[in-house]
Amino acid sequence: MLHRDQAWELLCEFTKSEGLRKHALAVETCVAAYARKAGADEEKWSVTALLHDFDWEIHPQLPDHPVKGEPILAARGVDADIRRAILSHANHTGLARETPLEKTLFACDELACFITAISYVKPRRSVFDVDVASVKKKMKDKAFARSVNREEIVQGATELGVPLEEHAEFCIKAMQANAEALGLKGEA
């Protein structure tokens, strides 16, 4: 199996944008926290989260992403179950999410992006200023972070079997614990 540092190198090979790299780290942060909570293989879950959008810059159009990225991962020796989880995180592939890893990756993807966006509009630009109430309020504002799919945030929590508020709180706390690496510690 690919180790986390190898997954990071692979991500950086294909992803030059600092923003997309930070997104991968944010999703990894949330997914890894769920792995710890479930007693699952944290490294495997981290590798999956890091690589979920690795091909976005070379395949920025749907349905190409992540379908055209999957053979690249296969050629690099990425396990089939990790590749399947990556494929299933995109609704347009039609691949049903079956495993806890697949459901967790999907549930954390859009939410991590949304929490990051909320952090950026806070006065201190800090994830420490984000709470569940601000997530719920911003979800109603369709002009805010309009590229983030709110339906998928709700669907993700439902598939995970966790109330949306609880899921948001869990991911906020996970991201707060890794705020410095995510660039979300904030300004003084």
C-alpha positions, 0 to 999 in steps of 0.5 A: 500500500502507498504510504501517506508521504508517497501519497503527498508526493503523488498529489504534489506531482499532479496538483500545483495549486496551493489551494487544492493541496490545502483542500486535500489536507483539509479533507484528509484531516476530517477523514483521518479523524473519523478513522481514529474514531472508528478504529479504522486504518488511519493511513489508508484513509489519509492516503485516500483523502489526499488523493481524492482530487489529485487529478483535478488540474489535469481533468477539471471537467466532469465526467473526466474527474476522477474517472481519467485519474483512476488509471494513473493511480492504478499504474502507480500501485494504489490499492483498488479499494482506495481507487474505488473510494475515490471514484465513488466520491463523485456522484456522476460516476454512479458508483454506490458508496458502500464502505465506511471509507467511501461514505466518510470521504464523500461526507467530508469533501464538500464540508471541509471546503465549506468550513474553509470558505467560512474561515476565510470570511471571518475577521481573523480568517480562522477556523477557530471562529467557525461553529455549527451555527455559522455553517448552518447560516452560510448554507442558506446563503446561496451566494456564499461559496456557490461552488460548494454543493450544499445538497452533497453536504447534507447527503454526505451526513445522511449516508454517514448516518450522522446528524448534519450538526454533529458531522459539522461539529466533528469536522470543525474540531478536527480542522481546528486541531490541524489549523496551522497546517491548513493555513486556518490558524488565523491572524492575530 
